Structure formats: C-alpha cells, structure tokens
C-alpha cells in the first residue's frame, strides 16, 4: 500500500503524546504537537525534551528539522483542528480522589476540539483519536463533549476512535515503532480505515530504521468496537499486574519452603501458555500506569455493583510486598530509629525519570516515619525525588549513598545498581551490612562471600 501522509495534531506532549508525535513524523506524516504547559512547549521548540526518555530527543530534533514536527500551545488548537486529518488526545488521566480515572484533562481537550470544529469550515470529517487511557464507554462521553464544545450545534463532521497505547517508559520510541499490536476501536468502518492507513508503515514495518534485522516482520492491526478497545488497555495492565502479584505470592511461599522463586519462574515461564515475562518477584509493581489503571478499573466495576476479587487481591498482594521490605529490614536491624538506609534507584523502573507511583517514595516515607535516616541514589531521578520528599538525602553515586549505611535496598534495577561491587559495598557499609534486593537483581552468592547480609525475595 502506498504511504499516505496525513496532517496530524497531537494534544499532550508527555511520554505518550511526544513519542506518538515524533514517531508519526518519522513515518512521514506532518505533525503538530500541542500542550497547555507553556514551559514544556518552549523547551520542545528549542529541541529539548523535558523528561528522560532514551532516543526521543534525537528523534524530535531530526523530525522537527525535517519540517515534519512542530510544537505549539493549545491556543493554536483552532488552526490544527481546521487543517488536520486526525487529532490525537494524549493527555494525562490520573487517579481521582475516589480511585476512578480523572477525565478532566480529556474533557477539557474534547470541549476545545468541539469549539474549534464549530469555528472551522471543514469539508471532511475529523477523526479524533483517544490515546489516553479511559474507562470503557468514555468514547461516547468524548463525542458528547465535543458536541457540547461546539455549542450544542449539530456537528456531524467528527468521528471518535480509541487507540490505546501500550508503550513502556524507557523504551517509548522502540515500542511505538515496533509494537506487538495496534489496537483501534470505532463504531463505524470509516475511521478504522483512516487509522489503518495512518499506521500502515508500522503495520507493514516499511519505514526507515537503522535496525537490522527488523525486530518485527509485520504488526497485527486489531480493529474492535470503541468500548472493547478501551477495555483492552485496562485488561492488559490488570493482567500484567496480576502476573507480578501472582509470582510475589509464590515467592513468599518459596521463602517458607526453601524453594528459589527464580527457578520456579523460569520453570513455569517456559510453558508457552504462561510465558516468561512479568514473573520477577520483588517489591512489586508501581509507576504512572498500573496503580491508577487498576484503581480505575476497580472503580468502574464498583459503579456497576460488580465485585472484582481477583483485582482486589492483585492490589493487596502488591501492598504486602512493600511491607515485606520493611519487615526484612526490621528482621536484621530491629528498630530502624537512627539507622541509615540507602535506597538504590528511585524512579519507578530503570531508564526513566518518572516517579509517579514509584515504590521508592512509599518505602522512603514509611522508613522516615519509623525514624530511619533515608538516603537515595538514582542516576536521573534524584533531584525530582528530593523535591517530592524533603527528608530524603540524595546522592549521585551509589557508593556515596551506601557509605556508612547499615542497610541498602535495591529499589530500581538501573544498570549501575545491578553492577555494584560486593567487596566495595561490604567495605563501605556498617554492621550488619544488610542488602535487601527488592528486584532479585544481584548475585546473592558473591555478596554473601564478601560479607554482606543478603536478602532477596523468594530466594529460599
Ligand atoms: P504525561 O503526564 O507525561 O503527559 C500529559 C501531557 O498532557 C502533559 O504534557 C500535560 O501538560 C498535557 N496536558 C494536560 N492537560 C492538557 C490540556 N487540557 N491541553 C493540552 N495539554 C494538556 O502523561 P503520559 O504518561 O504521556 O500519559 C498520557 C496518557 O497515556 C494517560 O492516559 C496514560 O494513562 C496513558 N499511557 C501512559 C503510558 C506511559 O507509560 N506513560 C503508557 C500507556 C498509556
């Protein structure tokens, strides 16, 4: 199929919006990315990505200098809506006070799109693609708000589509260009076809890439109705979180029975029906998506009076894993009052500076409340963590954080945290030289040989 180039608007220049905008521009589309954060827009116009995401800044600079990617504030929305074939909504949907998804950003954007549509004379329908994670049924709500934004006038020239995003922070560009699948949900055929053409270079893997061999031969295009596409996103995240909580529950039993959860995980993971990924036992899941998405899914179920015992247990097991860290520290240090505890890695996972839902914050908070002196190390998220937790003293070298500590906790398995040297750790720490490996990322035997008291999760 020949590549057709579209005029695209992307609203929201965060991890998802910016990766989408830059990758669509890389495919040959002309993209304008809008955000209501002026500072963010200014920084992007200067070629600086305001958060840490490997490879994204290079792609932004390259596609912007080729004239296919530009940035603007939301005051430019009318012009974008007038000229675009497709407009993506990629704004945040954080957890609301009652646990449900807070759709206020999506709603504000939908109303503005409506107003802009009413002001513009378009001859073809605008496809509005919702990439933000929203509860099943929100597509209709977005359509209603666009209509409302247009002043209640009969605006027939737009179609709302759901296109949930599955990228992982830390590999956002790779995941956008080489996804496992592209899911698009709509209640009519026309916008599905538009998105199939927009994504054709990804579906057929026919865009320029320096990677040889290409990681994918072709990418499945999953066309569904609107509500199913919205549900696919929540179901995927809930399933992955459940897989982690499952192995964590087994890990607890491994500790009691003398089994090693890593052997158990590889033994079950080789079964193709189970699969090896998301079976790492440790302090559990966190981050900008899993906690809020599980919360939103459970809140949606409550709205219907529907019970979700499995999802409830997934969350409860995860909360227990955080407590297990504290218990492992208390088992060796006894009272934590006045003890220096180093948290190694603060972002919610390696290769990102994102601290939303990061286990480190929760653990630091509990340790501080128990009187411990908490210090932290992270190669990129240190300063941001210090702003969120004023009691947390930050170091920019893992050994500086470890020096003089009675205990260290591996919270995020950054490459340099994985690579800490047992002898150096042993020589810098104070008795009892406890390392709680919250990600089972270190070689237990070499730490024990060096004289470190090593405690992993589910390791016999
Ligand atoms: P983010 O917080 O990084 O970015 C959101 C951006 O939207 C920000 O730049 C913000 O300034 C902007 N914004 C908010 N309200 C706006 C408005 N009214 N007009 C214009 N811009 C506005 O969020 P994110 O991590 O990119 O997530 C976006 C959505 O994608 C969420 O629904 C999230 O659940 C989903 N998602 C995120 C990930 C991920 O790994 N981060 C993965 C898959 C799906």
Boltz pocket constraint, residues with backbone or C-beta under 6 A from the ligand:
constraints:
  - pocket:
      binder: B
      contacts: [[A, 11], [A, 12], [A, 13], [A, 14], [A, 15], [A, 16], [A, 17], [A, 34], [A, 35], [A, 36], [A, 37], [A, 40], [A, 74], [A, 90], [A, 91], [A, 92], [A, 93], [A, 104], [A, 105], [A, 108], [A, 109], [A, 131], [A, 132], [A, 133], [A, 134], [A, 165], [A, 166], [A, 167], [A, 168], [A, 169], [A, 288], [A, 289]]
      max_distance: 6.0
